[in-house]
Amino acid sequence: MAPKMEGINESGDDSSGGNSSSRRPVKNTEEYRRRRERNNQAVKKSRMKTKMKTQQMVDRVTQLRNENEELEENIKILTKELGILKDLFVAHAGNAHGVQLNDAELARMLEETPEEMDEGVSLLMSLSKGPPL
């Protein structure tokens, strides 16, 4: 007589009281084919979901790159505009009001905080009025 293994009856079934979902069905049975089909569907769904997330991420990267290029182009345009406005300011301040600013003074003024700029504007206004009489 063959030795008995605990929890398994003579037909090879697990009789330890486990539920049927933890058992593997015997191949080539209806239950096996049904479980394989469900598993195949779950795998397809999971792969499709992963593919969609990857495509969304690629689309987002493309969108952000395009947006970044636009912003860099705006920076170039605004930098040119700032240069033109600086030149106009220096020309106007120098010619119209008799104020002579050199590059160092202009650079210092442009690096100032808003509070310091207010003081600089007041100073320019007083200089443009000429020396006190």
C-alpha positions in Angstrom: 0.0 0.0 0.0 1.3 3.4 -1.0 1.9 6.0 1.8 -0.8 8.6 2.1 0.1 12.3 1.8 -1.7 14.6 4.2 -4.4 16.8 2.6 -4.6 14.8 -0.7 -7.1 12.0 -1.2 -6.5 9.0 -3.4 -7.9 10.8 -6.5 -5.2 13.4 -6.3 -7.6 16.2 -5.3 -6.7 18.6 -2.5 -9.1 17.9 0.4 -7.6 20.4 2.8 -10.6 22.6 2.5 -9.0 25.2 0.2 -11.4 27.1 -2.2 -11.7 26.1 -5.8 -10.1 29.3 -7.1 -6.7 28.4 -5.5 -6.6 25.0 -7.3 -5.3 24.7 -10.8 -7.8 23.0 -13.1 -6.8 19.9 -14.9 -5.7 20.7 -18.5 -8.1 20.1 -21.4 -11.2 20.6 -19.2 -13.9 23.2 -19.7 -12.8 25.0 -16.5 -9.2 25.1 -17.7 -10.2 26.6 -21.0 -12.5 29.2 -19.4 -9.7 30.3 -17.0 -7.1 30.5 -19.8 -9.5 32.6 -21.8 -10.1 35.0 -18.9 -6.4 35.2 -18.2 -5.7 35.9 -21.9 -8.3 38.7 -21.9 -6.8 40.2 -18.7 -3.3 40.1 -20.3 -4.6 41.8 -23.4 -6.3 44.5 -21.3 -3.2 45.0 -19.2 -0.9 45.3 -22.3 -3.4 47.7 -24.0 -3.5 49.9 -20.9 0.3 50.0 -20.7 0.5 50.8 -24.4 -2.0 53.7 -23.9 -0.1 55.1 -20.9 3.2 55.0 -22.9 1.6 56.7 -25.9 0.1 59.4 -23.6 3.5 60.0 -22.1 5.1 60.2 -25.5 2.4 62.7 -26.5 3.0 64.7 -23.4 6.7 64.8 -23.9 6.2 66.1 -27.5 3.7 68.7 -26.3 6.2 69.9 -23.6 9.0 70.1 -26.1 7.0 72.2 -28.5 5.9 74.5 -25.7 9.5 74.8 -24.6 10.6 75.8 -28.1 7.9 78.4 -28.2 8.9 79.8 -24.8 12.6 79.9 -25.9 11.6 81.8 -29.0 9.6 84.2 -26.8 12.7 84.7 -24.7 14.7 85.6 -27.8 12.1 88.1 -29.0 11.8 89.7 -25.6 15.6 89.9 -25.2 15.8 91.8 -28.5 12.9 94.0 -27.4 14.7 94.7 -24.1 17.9 95.7 -26.0 15.9 98.1 -28.3 14.2 99.6 -25.3 17.5 100.1 -23.4 18.9 101.8 -26.5 15.9 104.0 -26.8 16.0 104.9 -23.1 19.7 105.8 -23.2 19.2 107.8 -26.4 16.2 109.6 -24.9 17.7 110.2 -21.5 21.0 111.5 -23.1 19.5 113.7 -25.8 16.3 115.0 -24.4 17.2 115.6 -20.8 20.9 116.2 -20.9 21.6 113.1 -18.8 24.7 111.1 -19.8 24.6 107.4 -18.7 27.5 105.2 -19.4 27.1 101.4 -19.8 28.2 100.7 -16.2 25.5 103.0 -14.8 22.9 101.5 -17.0 23.8 98.0 -16.0 23.7 98.9 -12.3 20.3 100.4 -12.8 19.0 97.4 -14.5 20.2 95.1 -11.7 18.5 97.0 -9.0 15.5 95.9 -7.0 12.1 97.6 -7.5 12.7 99.8 -4.5 16.1 100.8 -5.7 14.6 101.5 -9.2 12.2 104.0 -7.7 15.1 105.8 -6.2 16.9 105.6 -9.6 13.9 107.1 -11.3 13.8 109.9 -8.8 17.5 110.6 -9.4 17.0 110.6 -13.2 14.1 113.0 -12.8 16.1 115.4 -10.7 19.0 115.2 -13.1 16.8 115.8 -16.1 15.5 119.0 -14.6 19.1 120.3 -14.5 21.1 121.8 -11.7 19.2 123.7 -9.0 19.0 127.4 -9.5 
